[in-house]
Amino acid sequence: MNKKLKKVYLELGCNLGDCKNNLEKCIEILNMHSNLKVLKSSKIYLTKPEGVGPQPNFYNCALEIETDLTSDELLILTQDIEISFGRKSKGDMAPREMDIDILLYEDDVVCSENLTIPHPLLHERYFVLLCLNEIAPDLKHPILGETINNLYQQKVCTTIK
């Protein structure tokens, strides 16, 4: 790795096939890549689908990685991995063998045709905040200025009401 290493947070999700095995295998694939290293992984959580029609529950986990890949290079890598698990289309919200979202890339704010960072739904999705809070509770959202723990606590309170 020649370029400066960046700290990045990913969310992995799966609700088709052998989900736990798929997530573990995906983490191994990421960790074997010469340009990144998995530093932390949350537990795997079973969560209800959010924002989609009826479908199986999801298995989710969050990862902290360091990489010298640019955000665009990382997007290409994660999409290639999704395809290797059988993913057909990124935007269709259908059940899937693997979904990898780039949640945060350092403190960068990216808004391009192919990629938005921080992930635009990060602060709205319980399953993302649940997983991310386990590994990075003090991490600040670069736009909202709130810690992941604060966002998680707000979401838990909203969910209970």
For each residue, the residues with C-beta under 8 A, 3 or more apart:
1: 5 34 35 67 68
2: 68
3: 68
4: 68
5: 1 66 67 68
6: 66 67 68 69 105 106
7: 39 64 65 66 106
8: 36 64 65 66 67 74 102 104 105 106
9: 62 63 64 65 102 103 104 132 135 136 139
10: 30 62 63 65 78 100 101 102 103
11: 60 61 62 63 99 100 101 103 119 127 128 131 132
12: 23 26 27 60 61 62 63 98 99 100
13: 58 59 60 96 98 99 101 127
14: 17 19 22 23 58 59 60 85 96 97 98 99
15: 19 49 55 56 57 58 59 95 96
16: 19 56 86 95 96 97
17: 14 21 22 85 86 97
18: 21 22
19: 14 15 16 22 23 58 59
20: 23 24 44 59
21: 17 18 24 25
22: 14 17 18 19 25 26 59 85 97 98
23: 12 14 19 20 26 27 44 59 61
24: 20 21 27 28
25: 21 22 28 29
26: 12 22 23 29 30 81 85 98 100
27: 12 23 24 30 31 38 41 61 63
28: 24 25 31 32
29: 25 26 32 33 81 84
30: 10 26 27 33 36 38 63 65 81
31: 27 28 36 37 38
32: 28 29
33: 29 30 36 77
34: 1
35: 1 67 68 69 73
36: 8 30 31 33 65 66 67 68 69 74
37: 31 65 66 67
38: 27 30 31 41 63 64 65
39: 7 63 64 65 66
40: 63 64 135 136
41: 27 38 61 62 63 64 135
42: 45 61 62 63 131 132 134 135
43: 61 131 134
44: 20 23 59 60 61
45: 42 59 60 61 127 130 131
46: 57 58 59
47: 50 57 58 59 60 126 127 130
48: 57 58
49: 15 52 54 55 56 57 58
50: 47 125 126 127
51: 93 121 125
52: 49 55 93
53: 93
54: 49
55: 15 49 52 94 95
56: 15 16 49 95
57: 15 46 47 48 49
58: 13 14 15 19 46 47 48 49 127
59: 13 14 15 19 20 22 23 44 45 46 47
60: 11 12 13 14 44 45 47 127 128 130 131
61: 11 12 23 27 41 42 43 44 45 131
62: 9 10 11 12 41 42 103 128 131 132 134 135 136
63: 9 10 11 12 27 30 38 39 40 41 42 135
64: 7 8 9 38 39 40 41 135 136
65: 7 8 9 10 30 36 37 38 39
66: 5 6 7 8 36 37 39
67: 1 5 6 8 35 36 37 74
68: 1 2 3 4 5 6 35 36
69: 6 35 36 73 74 77
70: 73 74
71: 74 75 102 105 108 110 115 117
72: 75 76 112 114 115
73: 35 69 70 76 77
74: 8 36 67 69 70 71 77 78 102 105
75: 71 72 78 79 102 114 115
76: 72 73 79 80
77: 33 69 73 74 80 81
78: 10 74 75 81 82 100 102
79: 75 76 82 83 87 90 100
80: 76 77 83 84
81: 26 29 30 77 78 84 85 98 100
82: 78 79 85 87 90 96 98 99 100
83: 79 80 86 87
84: 29 80 81
85: 14 17 22 26 81 82 96 97 98
86: 16 17 83 96 97 98
87: 79 82 83 90 96 97 98 99
88: 92 94
89: 92 94
90: 79 82 87
91:
92: 88 89
93: 51 52 53
94: 55 88 89
95: 15 16 55 56
96: 13 14 15 16 82 85 86 87 99
97: 14 16 17 22 85 86 87
98: 12 13 14 22 26 81 82 85 86 87
99: 11 12 13 14 82 87 96
100: 10 11 12 26 78 79 81 82
101: 10 11 13 119 128
102: 8 9 10 71 74 75 78 105 115 117 119
103: 9 10 11 62 117 118 119 122 128 132
104: 8 9 117 118 119 122 139 141 142
105: 6 8 71 74 102 108 110 117
106: 6 7 8
107: 142
108: 71 105 117 142
109: 117 118 142 143
110: 71 105 115 116 117
111: 116
112: 72 115 116
113:
114: 72 75
115: 71 72 75 102 110 112
116: 110 111 112 119 120
117: 71 102 103 104 105 108 109 110
118: 103 104 109 122 141 142 143
119: 11 101 102 103 104 116 122 128
120: 116
121: 51 124 125 128
122: 103 104 118 119 125 128 129 132 141 151
123: 129 141 144 146 151 155
124: 121 155
125: 50 51 121 122 128 129
126: 47 50 129 130 155 156 159
127: 11 13 45 47 50 58 60 130 131
128: 11 60 62 101 103 119 121 122 125 131 132
129: 122 123 125 126 132 133 148 151 152 155
130: 45 47 60 126 127 133 134 152
131: 11 42 43 45 60 61 62 127 128 134 135
132: 9 11 42 62 103 122 128 129 135 136 139 148 152
133: 129 130 136 137 148 149 152
134: 42 43 62 130 131 137
135: 9 40 41 42 62 63 64 131 132
136: 9 40 62 64 132 133 139 148
137: 133 134 147 148 149 152
138: 147 148 149
139: 9 104 132 136 147 148
140: 145 146 147 148
141: 104 118 122 123 144 145 146 147 148 151
142: 104 107 108 109 118 145
143: 109 118
144: 123 141 151
145: 140 141 142
146: 123 140 141 150 151 154
147: 137 138 139 140 141 150 151
148: 129 132 133 136 137 138 139 140 141 151 152
149: 133 137 138 152 153
150: 146 147 153 154
151: 122 123 129 141 144 146 147 148 154 155
152: 129 130 132 133 137 148 149 155 156
153: 149 150 156 157
154: 146 150 151 157 158
155: 123 124 126 129 151 152 158 159
156: 126 152 153 159 160
157: 153 154 160 161
158: 154 155 161
159: 126 155 156
160: 156 157
161: 157 158
